[in-house]
Amino acid sequence: MTDVPKPLDGIRVLDLATFIAAPMAAGILGEFGAEVIKIEQPKVGDPLRRFGVPADEIGATYCWLSEARNKKSVTLDLRQPEGADIFKQLVTEADVVCENFRPGKMEEWGLGWDTLHAINPRLVMLRVSGYGQTGPNAARPGFARIAHAFGGLSHLTGDVDGPPLTPGSTSLADYISGVYGALGILLALRVSEHAGVGQYVDLALYEPVLRMLDDLIPAYAAKGIVRGRQGLGTSNACPHGHFRTSDGWVAIACTNDRMFERLARAMQQSELAMPERFGTTPARLNNSGEVDAIVQGWTLRMTTDKLVAYCAERDVPCAAVNTVEQIFADPHIAARQNLVTLAHDILGPVTIPAVLPRLSETPGVVGTLGPALGSSNEDIYAGLLGIDAEHMTALKESGVI
């Protein structure tokens, strides 16, 4: 609805973080109406500009174009006193600050929480770091791969007797932390708006990973169970994993007895779902190797497309294990508009993931791709802060901007 404001209209975010986690949180806010000002180191910018597949014509990457969507780029050297002073001016005009430096770095520049909170008592500050602001590991560096390992996910990923593997995206913890970071900001903004009290959100990269470990924490606490790698299946349900087809792979999920009964009928082996065979979850788990082998023998007889369609007709949960090429070709993804294409002045059409979550009345939008370095210096420094042209020239010559 065009006459309804976007959820975050009027909110201004200063994003001085690098790479993915905290910038992802800022990006989510920008998709729903917030003005996001990306503050980058003069001349070099965010390292994300050089991470991933390069778009050679513009000296940046497609990762940058996608993840820095909707943002305005300004350059500012926070290490210089005048740069820190300009940042403090921006803070007086902002609602949110997102940072992901090692704990103590902002304080070293004279820009710690206590200083910024005194400047703007209503301010919300997201602080993402490898291990959080407190604890014996707080000073250690951290990246997503470290978070996967420390948070317990890597130990669960791979074949039963094999090494721990990368859980899909090497940046998974960054993205999950970005979502939790955005949630924390929104919760804190509600308090700021209703009570006038600002606060900071302290988030360690490993914490969202640890939060998503199913029942590992209570199971170990109660019974000392240490779950290991499970390969293609899982210890909680069977058959519940990945199976080869004649031309690829599918995922099949049978989380309860009723679903297995449907699968048994689909395989024309209804007797498998009898109580004396594999009709109960404990029976299937106790004989998981045999059950999975039966299912695997069946799936190998069909192509992926035929098997998925066959299972859909019989209400059996099944999906192709898609490559990105198959994602682009899938009619459901097209119907859901999960991909959006924007025009870039130099590159032409650029396709990126669409906005989530989907709101019925005030949906988020992607208006622009990742910006050129410093492209909003004039808009922000002259327009918002009122810095005159002579001063702007001096700031540039001194490397402050």
TIVEX-264243 format. One record per atom (N, C-alpha, C, O): residue in one letter; y negated, z, x negated. Coordinates in steps of 0.05 Angstrom, whole numbers, plus 5000, padded with zeros to 4 digits. Layout:
AYZX...
This chain:
M502450004983M500050005000M497550004982M497250184965T495849804986T493549774968T491449984972T489850034954D491350114996D489250315001D490050594993D488550784997V492450634982V493350894973V493050914943V494150734929P491751124933P491451144904P494151174890P496051274902K494251084866K496651124850K496951424844K494951564843P499351524840P499751814836P498051934814P497252164817L497551784793L496151904770L493451774765L492451794742D492251654785D489551544782D487651774774D487851994785G485951724754G484051924745G485052094723G483452254712I487552074716I488652234693I488352074667I489051834666R487252204647R486952074621R488752204601R488752454598V490352044586V492352134567V491552034539V491051794536L491552214520L491252144492L494052144479L495252354476D494951914471D497651884459D497351844429D496751624420L497652054413L497452024384L500252054371L500452104347A502352024387A505052044377A505951774365A504651574369T508151784351T509251534340T512151494350T513451674360F513051254346F515751164355F516051204385F514451094400I518051354394I518851304422I518551544441I517651504463A519351784433A519752004453A517152074467A516852034491A515152194453A512652264466A511152024476A510052034498P511051794461P509851554472P511151454497P509851354515M513851494500M515251414524M514151584548M513751484569A513751844543A512752014564A509951924573A509351904597A508251864553A505551764560A505751494575A504251444593G507651324566G507951074579G508751094609G507850944626I510451284615I511251334643I508851404659I508451304682L507151574648L504751654663L502951414668L501751384689G502751234647G501151004650G502150804671G500550674684E504650804675E505750624696E504950704724E505050544743F504250954727F503551064753F500551134755F499751304771G498950994739G496051014744G494451154722G491951124722A495651304705A494151444684A492951244664A494151044658E490651314653E489451154631E490651274606E490251514600V492051114591V493351204566V491951084542V491950834539I490751244525I489451164501I491251214477I491651444470K492251004465K494051024443K492351054417K490850874410I492551284403I491051334379I492851274355I494851404351E492051084339E493650994316E492251014290E489751004289Q493751034268Q492651044242Q491250774236Q492450564240P488750774226P487450524219P489150354200P490450454182K488950094205K490249884189K493249864193K494349644193V494750084195V497650064197V498750114225V500749984232G497450284240G498350334268G500950484270G502050584250D502050494294D504550624299D506850474286D506950234288P508650614272P510950474260P512650324280P514150144272L512450394305L513950244326L513149944326L514749784335R510749884317R509849604316R511649444298R511749194301R513149574280R514849434261R517749494265R519449434248F518449614288F521249704293F522549514313F521449464335G524849404306G526249224324G525848934318G525048864296V526448764337V526248474334V523348384332V521848434351P522548254310P519748174308P518947944325P520447754329A516547964336A515147734348A513247634327A510947714326D514247454310D512947384285D510047294289D508347344272E509547164310E506847044314E504647254316E502347194311I505347494323I503247704328I503447934309I501948124311G505447934291G505648154272G506548414284G505848624274A507948404306A509048644319A511848574329A512848354324T513148764342T515848714352T515948724383T514048804396Y518148624393Y518548634422Y518848914432Y518148974455C519849094415C520049374422C517249484427C516749624446W515349414410W512549504414W511449394440W510149534455L511849134444L510749014468L511749144494L510349174513S514249234493S515449364517S514649654519S513849744541E514949804497E514550094499E511650184499E511050404507A509850014489A506950084489A505549954513A503049924513R507049884533R505949754557R503649934569R503750174568N501749794581N499549924596N497650094579N495950224590K497950094553K496350274536K493950134524K494049894519K491850294518K489550194503K489850304475K490350534471S489450124455S489750214427S486950264415S485150094415V486750494403V484450554386V485450654359V487650764357T483850604338T484650704311T482950944304T480550954310L484251144292L482851394285L484451544264L486851594268D483151614242D484551764221D483952064226D481852164219L485952204237L485652484243L485452664218L484552894220R486252554196R486252714171R483352744159R482852924144Q481652564168Q478852584159Q477252764178Q477652744202P475552934168P474053124185P472552984208P472553074231E471352754202E469852614223E471852494244E471152484267G474152414234G476152324253G477052544272G477452504296A477552784260A478353014276A476153084296A476753164319D473653064288D471353124306D471352924329D470853004352I471752674324I471852474345I474152534364I473852504389F476452604353F478652674371F477952914389F478752904412K476553104379K475753334395K473953244418K474053344440Q472253044412Q470552934434Q472252804455Q471752834479L474352664446L476152534466L477552744482L478052704506V478352964470V479753174484V478053284507V479153364528T475453304503T473753404525T473753214549T473053294571E474552964545E474652764566E477452714576E477852544593A479352864566A482252804572A483553024589A482453244591D485852954600D487453134615D489953214600D491053434603V490953024583V493553054570V493452954542V492052754536V494753094523V495153004496V498152994491V499553184498C499152774479C501952754472C502152724441C500852544430E503652894429E504052884400E506952944392E508353084407N507752834369N510452894360N510652924330N512652834317F508553044318F508653104290F510353344285F511053494303R511053394260R512553634253R510853874260R508353864257P512054094270P510454334276P508754414253P509654434230G506154474259G504254554239G502454334229G500254394218K503154084233K501553864223K498853844238K496753814226M498953874265M496453864280M494654104272M492254074270E495854334268E494354564259E493054514231E490854604226E494554374214E493554314187E491054144189E489254164172W490853974209W488453804213W486253944229W484153824235G486754194236G484854334253G484854254282G482954284296L487154154290L487454044318L489854164332L491154034349G490454414325G492754554338G492154624367G489854584377W494154734380W493854794409W491554984414W490054944433D491355194399D489255394404D486455264403D484755324419T486055084384T483454954381T482954774405T480754774416L484854604412L484554414433L484254554460L482754474477H485754764464H485654924489H482955054492H481855064515A481755144470A479055254472A476955044479A475055104493I477354794470I475554574476I475854494506I473854444519N478354494515N478854404543N480954584555N483354534552P480154804568P482054994578P484054884599P486155014603R483554654610R485354544630R487354344617R488954234631L487154314592L488754104578L491754164580L492554394579V493253954582V496153964580V496953814555V496053594550M498653934539M499453814513M502453804511M503854004512L503553564507L506353524502L506853524472L505653364458R508653704463R509253724435R512353664432R513953844438V512953434422V515753364417V516253364387V514753254372S518453494379S519253494351S522253504349S523553534370G523353474326G526153464323G527653714333G529653694346Y526453944326Y527854204333Y526054394349Y526854624353G523754304358G521954474373G519954624356G520154614331Q518154764369Q515954904354Q516855164342Q515455274325T519155264350T520055524340T522955504330T524255294333G523955714318G526755714308G526955654279G525055544267P529255724267P529555684238P529455394229P528955344205N529955204246N529954924239N527354774245N527154534242A525354924255A522954794266A521654604247A520554394255A521654664221A520254494201A521854244193A520754074179R524354224201R525954004193R525253744207R524453754231P525453514194P524953264208P527253204227P529453294223G526653044247G528652974267G528252704279G525952624284F530352554283F530252304297F532552304318F534052494319A532652094334A534652094355A537452134345A539052284357R538151994323R540852024312R541452314305R543652414309I539452454294I539852734287I540152894312I541853084313A538652834333A538852974358A541652934371A542753124382H542652694369H545352644380H547452814367H549252924379A547152844340A549052994325A548753294330A550753434336F546353394328F545853684331F546253774359F547154004364G545653604379G545853674407G548653654418G549053714442G550653554403G553353544411G554453284422G556753264429L552653074425L553552824437L555252654418L557252544426S554452644393S555952474374S558852564371S560652394368H559352824372H562052924370H563852824392H566252814389L562652754415L564152664438L564552364439L566052264456T563352214421T563251924423T565151794403T564851834379G566951634414G568851484396G571651524405G572251644425D573551404389D576351434395D577351714388D576151854372V579551784400V580652054397V580952134368V580152354360D582051964352D582552024323D580651894305D581051884280G578451784316G576551634299G574051794293G573852024301P572251674278P569751814271P567851824294P568051674313P565952014294P563852014315P562151764313P561451674291L561651644336L560251384337L557451414349L556851614361T555951204345T553251194358T553551164388T554950974397P552351334404P552651314433P550851094445P548851154458G551650844440G550150614451G547450584437G547450504413S545250634450S542650604438S542250824417S542751054422T541350734393T540750934372T538451104379T538051314367S536851024399S534451174407S534851324434S532851404446L537251354442L537751484468L536351744472L535151794492A536551924452A535252184454A532252164457A530952324471D531051964444D528151914447D527451844476D525551964487Y528951664488Y528351584515Y528851824535Y527151864553I530951964531I531452194549I529252404546I528352514565S528452454521S526252644516S523652544528S522052704537G523252284528G520852174540G520752234570G518652304581V523052214583V523252274612V522752564617V521152634634Y524052734601Y523653024604Y520753104597Y519553284609G519652964577G516853014570G514952954592G513053104597A515352724605A513652644628A513952854651A511952924663L516452944655L516853144676L515253404669L513953514686G515453484644G514053724636G511053694639G509653884648I509953464632I507053414635I506253434665I504253564671L507853314682L507153314711L507253594722L505553674738L509253754714L509354034723L506954184713L505654344728A506154144688A503854294677A501254194689A499454354693L501053934695L498653834708L498253954736L496054004744R500454004750R500154124776R498954404774R497254484790V499754554754V498654824749V495754794741V494054944750S495154604724S492354564715S490554494738S488354594739E491454324756E489854244778E489454464799E487354484811H491454624803H491354834824H490255094814H489055244829A490755164788A489955424778A487955404755A486955604745G487455154745G485555124723G486555224697G485055274678V489255254695V490455364670V491955134656V493855024666G491155084631G492554884615G494855014600G494955264598Q496654854590Q498854954575Q500154734558Q499554494563Y501854814539Y503254604524Y506254604532Y507354804540V507354374529V510254324534V511654294508V510954114492D513454474502D514954474476D517754354480D519354474494L518254124469L520753984473L521953894447L520653754431A524453974442A525853884419A527553644426A528653634448L527853454408L529253204414L532153254422L533253114439Y533453454411Y536253504417Y536653644444Y538953634454E534653764455E534953934479E535753774504E537553864518P534553534509P535553384532P538453294529P539953264548V539253234504V541953154498V543853384505V545853354519L543153624495L544853864501L544953924531L547054014541R542753874545R542653924574R544553754589R545353814612M545453524578M547053324593M549953314584M551153104584L551053534575L553753544565L555853634586L557753764579D555453554610D557353624632D557853934632D555954084633D560454014630D561054294631D561754414604D563054624602L561054274583L561854374556L560854654550L562354814539I558454724558I557354984551I558755204567I559855384554P558955194593P560355414607P563355414602P564455634601A564555184597A567455184592A568055314565A570055464563Y566355264545Y566855404519Y566255704522Y567755864512A564055774535A563356054538A565556214552A566056444545A566756084573A568756234589A571556224577A573056414578K572355984565K575055954557K575455854528K577755804520G573255824513G573555744486G574355454482G575355384461I573955284502I574855004501I572854844485I570454854490V573754704465V572054524449V573054234455V575054144444R571554094472R572353824478R571853634455R569753654441G573653454450G573353264428G572852984439G572252954462R573152794422R572752514430R575052424448R577352504443Q574452254468Q576452184488Q576951894490Q578451794507G575751734472G576251454472G575351314497G573051344505L577151164510L576350994533L576251154559L575151064579G577351394559G577551544584G575951804584G574051834568T576851994600T575452254602T577552464609T579652404620S576952714603S578852924608S578653034637S580353194645N576752944652N576253054679N577352884701N577652984724A577952634696A578952454718A580652234705A580352174682C582352124722C584151904712C585151744737C585851864757P585151484734P583951314713P580951304716P579851264737H579651344693H576751364693H575751274666H575251444648G575551014662G574750914636G574350614635G573650494655H574850494612H574450214607H577150074603H578950174590F577349844616F579949694616F579349404610F577449284619R581149284594R580949004587R581648824611R583348894627T580248604614T581048394632T581948154616T582048174591S582447934629S583347704613S581147584597S581647424579D578547654604D576347534589D574147734582D571947654574G574647994584G572548184578G573448474584G575748544579W571548634594W572148914599W570848994626W568848874635V572149184639V570949304663V571049614660V572649714645A569349744676A569550034680A570750084707A569849964727I572650264708I573750354734I573550654735I574150794716A572650754758A572151044761A573651144786A573151074808C575651324781C577051454802C576651754799C578251884785T574651864811T573952144807T575452334827T575252574824N576852224846N578352394864N580852244874N581252014868D582552384889D585052274898D584752044917D586251854917R582652064934R582251844953R581651584940R582651374948M580051594919M579351354904M581751234890M582150994889F583451414879F585951314866F587751184887F589050984881E587851294911E589551174932E588550884938E590150704942R585950844939R584850574943R585650394920R586450164925L585450494896L586150334873L589150264874L589950034868A590850454880A593750404882A594350184902A596050004897R592950194925R593349984946R592449714935R593749514940A590149714921A589049464910A590949344890A591249104888M592349514875M594349414856M596949344869M598849254856Q597149394896Q599649354911Q601849534900Q604249454898Q601049774893Q602949974884Q602250244897Q601750444883S602250244923S601450474939S603150724932S602250944935E605550674923E607350904917E606251074894E606951314892L604450964878L603251124856L601551354866L601251554852A600551324891A598851534902A600351744918A599151914930M603051724917M604551934931M604352194915M604152194891P604552424929P604352684915P606352724893P605652844872E608752614896E610752654876E610352474851E611752504831R608452284854R607852104831R605152194819R604952394805F603052044825F600452094812F598352144833F595952084829G599052244856G597252274879G595152494876G593352514892T595452674856T593552894852T592252864824T593452754806T589852964823T588452954797T589953084774T590252964753P591153324778P592653444756P595053274747P595653254724A596353144767A598652974760A597752734743A599152664724R595452624750R594452394735R593552474707R594052334688L592152704705L591252794679L593552864661L593452814637N595652974672N597953054656N599552804647N601152814628N599152584660N600552334653N598452104649N598951874656S596252174637S594051984635S594851734619S593951514627G596451764599G597251534583G598751334600G598351084598E600651434616E602251254633E600551124655E600750894661V598751294668V597051184689V595250964678V594950754690D593951024656D592050824644D593550574636D592450354639A595950594627A597550364619A598150184643A598149944642I598750314666I599350164690I596850014699I596949774706V594550154699V592050024707V591349794688V590549584696Q591749854662Q591149644642Q592849394645Q591849174642G595349434651G597149204656G596149034679G596448794679W595049174699W594149024723W591548884718W591248654725T589549014705T586948884700T587148644682T585548464684L589048644664L589348414646L590148154660L589947944648R591048174684R591847934699R589547784711R589947554720M587147894711M584947764724M582547744705M582247894686T580747554711T578247544697T576447764707T576947894727T574347824691T572548034699T571247984726T571248164743D570147754730D568847694755D570747724779D569947834799K573147614776K575047624798K575847914804K576047994827L576248074783L577048354786L574848514800L575448674818V572448484791V570148634802V569848564832V569548744848A570048304839A569848224867A572148334883A571848434906Y574548324872Y576948414886Y576748714891Y577348804913C575848874872C575549164876C573349224896C573549404912A571149074895A568949124914A569849084943A569149234960E571548884947E572548844974E574349074984E574649115008R575449214965R577349434972R576149714966R577549914966D573449724962D572049974959D573050134935D573050384936V573749994914V574550124889V572250104869V571349884864P571250334858P568950324840P569650174814P571350264799C568349954810C569049784787C566549614780C565249514798A565949584755A563749424746A564449294719A565949394704A563249064714A563548934688A562049094667A560049224673V563149104643V561749214620V559849004610V560648834594N557449004619N555548784615N554448774587N553848984575T554048534578T552348484555T549548434566T549148414590V547548434548V544848384558V544648104570V542948064588E546147914560E546147644571E547147654601E545947524618Q549147814606Q550147844633Q548147994651Q548047934675I546748184639I544648324655I542548124665I541748134688F541747934648F539747744656F540747554678F539247454694A543447514678A544547324698A545447464724A546247324743D545447724725D546547864747D544747854772D542447924770P545747764795P544147734819P543148004830P540948014842H544648214826H543748474837H541348574821H539448684832I541448544794I539148624778I536748464785I534448564785A537148204791A534948034799A533848124826A531348134830A535548194845A534748274871A533148534870A531348584885R534048714852R532648974849R530148954832R528749154829Q529648714821Q527348674804Q527248874781Q525148994775N529548914768N529749104746N528549004720N528049154701L527948744719L526548624697L523948504706L523848394728V521948524690V519248414697V518248244674V518648314651T517048014680T516047834660T513047824661T511847774682L511747864638L508847854636L508147634617L509747554599A505747524620A504747314603A503247434579A501447604583H503947344555H502547424531H500847194521H501746964522D498447244512D496647034504D497746844483D497246604483I499346954465I500446794443I503346734447I504246504443L504946924456L507846894458L508746754484L510946644485G507046754504G507846644530G509346864546G508647094544P511346784562P512746984578P514347184561P515747104543V514047434568V515547654554V516847824576V515447924594T519447854575T520948004595T521648284585T522648304562I521048484601I521548764594I522748914617I522748814640P523949154613P524949304636P522749384655P520449434646A523349394680A521349454701A520949764702A522349914689V519049834719V518250124722V520350274738V521450174757L520850514728L522550714743L521050984744L519551044725P521451134765P522951084789P521350904808P518950854804R522650814829R521550634849R520350794872R521850924887L517750784875L516450924898L515850724920L514950504915S516250814945S515950624967S513050554973S512450334981E511250754970E508450704978E506550674955E504550534957T507150794932T505350774909T506950704884T507150864866P508150464884P509850394861P508350374835P505950304835G509750434813G508550394787G508450094780G509849934792V506750034761V506449754753V506249734723V505449924709V506949494713V506349434685V504249214685V504648994693G501849294676G499549104676G499248954650G498448724651T499949084628T499548954602T501849024583T503149234587L502348854564L504248914543L502949074521L500549124522G504549164501G503449314479G501049184467G501048944462P498849334463P496349224454P496149164425P497749264409A494248994417A493548944389A492249194378A490949344392L492649244352L491649484339L488549504341L487149324333G487649724353G484749774355G483349604375G480849584374S484749474393S483449284412S481649424432S480049294445S481849694434S480149834453S478150014439S476950194452N477649974414N475750144399N473050134412N471750344417E472049904418E469349874430E469250004458E467350144464D471349954474D471450064501D471350364501D469950494517I472950494483I473250784484I470950924468I469651104478Y470450834444Y468450974427Y465650914436Y463951104437A465050674443A462350614453A462050674482A460150794491G464050584498G463850614527G464250904536G462651004553L466351044526L466951314536L465351524521L464251704534L465151504494L463851704479L460951644472L459451814463G460151394477G457251334472G456551294443G454151334437I458351234426I457751194398I456350924395I457350714404D454150914381D452550664379D453750484358D455550554343A452750234358A453950024341A453650084311A455550034296E451450204303E451050274275E453050484266E454250454244H453450684283H455350894276H458250774276H459850854259M458850594294M461450474295M462050324269M464250334258T460050174260T460350024235T460850214211T462550164195A459450434210A459850634189A462550754190A463850794169L463550814214L466250934218L468350744208L470350824196K467950484214K469950294205K469850264175K471950244162E467550254163E467350214134E468450454119E469550414097S468350694130S469350934117S472350974123S473551164112G473550804140G476350834146G477051044166G479351114170V474951144180V475551344201V476751204225V478451324239I475850964231I477050804253I477950534243I479050374258
